[in-house]
Each structure stands twice: as structure tokens, then as C-alpha cells.
Amino acid sequence: MYHLIKPLLFRLDPEFTHTLALRSLKFAYDLGFMSFPTTSENSIINYWNLSFPNRIGLAAGFDKNGDYVDQLARLGFGFIEIGTLTPKPQVGNPKPRLFRLPNQKAVINRMGVNNKGIDYAAKRLAEINYRGVLGINIGKNRETPNEHASHDYLQGMRKLWPFASYFTINISSPNTPGLRDLQNEDLLLKLLADLKHEQHLIQKEQNKFIPLIVKIAPDLNDAAIDMLADIFLHTEIDGIIATNTSVNRFNIHDKQINETGGLSGEPLQRQSLHVIKKLQATLNQRIPIISSGGIMSEQSVQDSFAVGADLIQVYTGMIYEGPGLIKRLASQSRHVQKRVLA
Ligand SMILES: Cc1cc2nc3c(=O)[nH]c(=O)nc-3n(C[C@H](O)[C@H](O)[C@H](O)COP(=O)(O)O)c2cc1C
């Protein structure tokens, strides 16, 4: 079905198509056209004391404000991540800011972390029916200097604690100038120490543990990946998402290739897998890793598990393969009993 309407959708502006798709999903949901996906009890997977009905999740950025959680859940995701959310709302970069590269099954985006802010999201999340695993991806406002970044992340944690199954700490969007510098040793050690400290405090207050997962860039050399793995062990970070979009252009020839922004989709997968493999060389499965980057097919899921990923997230795959991709990958991933390291 999706492949029939895709040529039509691909004639429209990409950001408009995204909004149209989400609104259509809500329309179908409101009319009662979307049934619950089936889950068999014996396929429940556990990480961080959370129960995942399958290993395939929605990546951040698709539903930035938590406006479509109930609807997206019906597509069969094992978990959903919303955000990135910042303390103050942000309009993001001027349009156009999202570009398709159909021959590469890729997109470039420079959205600029447009979102309605944590207060808006808290209101929306108080109204949803979804009771599955909900990740909330939090960030800092564009104008907040890196030295004060922890202040912004802490606000996100405090405000959204009642609604989160886990928090993702976004230090890797390429579209917030200087954000990726938070991956540098000194800044990162301080940031993660601050956030872990707060995590323990709120946990005691609220009697509820929320894991902290750090999302990293694919554009790191091997020494930097080793350093990050050591820091994550040292600071007892609960999980890692590898990776965000890339500023690398992978020698691709395409009329859109020179657009500024982060590249996602098929060409990203190799680089993301390399990051996971390198992290696992140090971590040896001591911290769960969520694979994000170029998951478009059953083969790419298998490739992620082969380098030691525990869970999977999809974004660009939905654009090229349609929403049916999720149930296909979920049913395949249910057969994965054990992680296999390459
Ligand atoms: C249009 C768009 C917006 C995104 N927004 C965010 C975001 O707000 N926060 C974030 O952490 N990642 C964001 N991402 C990155 C995705 O979550 C994902 O990590 C990346 O696209 C790689 O996965 P993919 O190849 O399956 O798309 C965005 C990606 C796209 C394409």
C-alpha cells in the first residue's frame, strides 16, 4: 500500500509530508481504524527493569512534542522516544530544512531542534493512554552555553520525570552549534556527573528509577569512542544510543548532498555499526546499546545485533519503507534470543 502512494508523497515538500502523515495517522486512529498490535507474553524483553514487547523503537525527532504517542504505538513499536525537548520552546532553522536523497535512501535535516518545550510536552504526556516504554529525549536550548548545559538537562529531567521510562541525553545533534563539544572529556564528565547526581536525588524523592541514556554522534574517531566508553563506565551511565545523524557525506553524489545538516538513512549504517562495535570492544555488553542509523530492513537489524546492539531505533526507514516496516522488523527481532558479538 505505502509503495503505491510513495511516489505521490515524494512529490510534496518533505516536512509537509511528515506533518500530513502524522495527521492522517491521527485521523485513522480517531476513526477506530487502528487495532492494537499483538504481543505474545513470552517475547517480552527486559532492560533497566522495563518490559519491551519487541526490540524495535521509534527514534527521536519523529514526534518531537509527544503529540502522537498513542497513534504511533499502534504501528507496533516496542518502545517510543519523543523529543528532543528543550526547557524553552524553539522554532528551529528557517525552512526548507529537510531534504530527501531518494537514490541513497537517505535524508539530510537541519531542523535545529524545533520543539514546543518541556511544559507543553508535560501537558500532552499527562493525557496519553500509552503505557508502554516511553523514552524522552532532552536537550539544551540553542543559546545556553555549554558550561551551563547541565542546567537545561536537569530542568528536563525534573519536569518530565513522572512521564519517562528513560531519558535520552542528546549531546549529538549536529544542528545546535557547539552541542557536540559536550562529547569532549572535561565537559562530558562534568555534565554526566551532574545528571547522575540528580538522578539519584529524584529517585530517592519519588521512589522511581529512570535510566539515563546518552546519544552520541557517528562522527568520532576511534580514540574518541574509546574515551567515551571509559567515561560511560566511570559515570555509570545506564545506556547508549549510537548514533545520531552524520555530518559526513560518504562520497555521495546527489543534487541535495551539499545541504547543511545531519545525514540519516542507509549510508549512515556502516558508520553507526562501527561506533557500536568499537564501544563493545571496551564495554563488552556491560551497558545496553540502542542502535540508530540506517535501519531499513531485516538485514540491517541483523547487522546491528551482530555487532552487539541490544535494541533498535528507526526513523528514515519509515520514510522509505513505510509504517509496515515496523511490524516486519518487530516480528523478526522477536526471534532474537541472545546477543551475538561479531
Ligand atoms: C528529520 C529528523 C529529525 C531528527 N530530530 C532528532 C532530534 O530532535 N533529536 C535526536 O536525538 N535525534 C533526531 N534525529 C535523529 C534520529 O533520531 C536518528 O538518530 C537518525 O536519524 C539516524 O537514524 P535513521 O537512519 O534511522 O534515521 C532526527 C532525524 C531526522 C531525520
The ligand as a MOL file (V3000), in Angstrom:
LIG
                    3D

  0  0  0     0  0            999 V3000
M  V30 BEGIN CTAB
M  V30 COUNTS 31 33 0 0 0
M  V30 BEGIN ATOM
M  V30 1 C 14.0430 14.9740 10.4480 0
M  V30 2 C 14.8460 14.3890 11.5790 0
M  V30 3 C 14.7670 14.9830 12.8400 0
M  V30 4 C 15.5100 14.4390 13.8980 0
M  V30 5 N 15.4150 15.0200 15.1350 0
M  V30 6 C 16.1150 14.4920 16.1600 0
M  V30 7 C 16.0200 15.0580 17.4600 0
M  V30 8 O 15.2800 16.0060 17.7020 0
M  V30 9 N 16.7860 14.5140 18.4490 0
M  V30 10 C 17.6040 13.4400 18.2390 0
M  V30 11 O 18.2590 12.9730 19.1710 0
M  V30 12 N 17.6890 12.8730 17.0120 0
M  V30 13 C 16.9620 13.3590 15.9890 0
M  V30 14 N 17.0600 12.7890 14.7520 0
M  V30 15 C 17.9680 11.6380 14.5620 0
M  V30 16 C 17.2140 10.3000 14.6100 0
M  V30 17 O 16.6290 10.1070 15.8730 0
M  V30 18 C 18.1810 9.1340 14.3080 0
M  V30 19 O 19.1010 9.0210 15.3560 0
M  V30 20 C 18.9210 9.3250 12.9940 0
M  V30 21 O 18.0750 9.8420 12.0080 0
M  V30 22 C 19.5370 8.0180 12.4940 0
M  V30 23 O 18.5700 7.0300 12.2970 0
M  V30 24 P 17.8880 6.7130 10.8570 0
M  V30 25 O 18.9900 6.4820 9.8850 0
M  V30 26 O 17.0240 5.5090 11.1350 0
M  V30 27 O 17.0790 7.9110 10.5170 0
M  V30 28 C 16.3330 13.2950 13.6830 0
M  V30 29 C 16.3840 12.7260 12.4140 0
M  V30 30 C 15.6550 13.2400 11.3640 0
M  V30 31 C 15.7370 12.5830 10.0110 0
M  V30 END ATOM
M  V30 BEGIN BOND
M  V30 1 1 1 2
M  V30 2 1 2 3
M  V30 3 2 2 30
M  V30 4 2 3 4
M  V30 5 1 4 5
M  V30 6 1 4 28
M  V30 7 2 5 6
M  V30 8 1 6 7
M  V30 9 1 6 13
M  V30 10 2 7 8
M  V30 11 1 7 9
M  V30 12 1 9 10
M  V30 13 2 10 11
M  V30 14 1 10 12
M  V30 15 2 12 13
M  V30 16 1 13 14
M  V30 17 1 14 15
M  V30 18 1 14 28
M  V30 19 1 15 16
M  V30 20 1 16 17
M  V30 21 1 16 18
M  V30 22 1 18 19
M  V30 23 1 18 20
M  V30 24 1 20 21
M  V30 25 1 20 22
M  V30 26 1 22 23
M  V30 27 1 23 24
M  V30 28 2 24 25
M  V30 29 1 24 26
M  V30 30 1 24 27
M  V30 31 2 28 29
M  V30 32 1 29 30
M  V30 33 1 30 31
M  V30 END BOND
M  V30 END CTAB
M  END
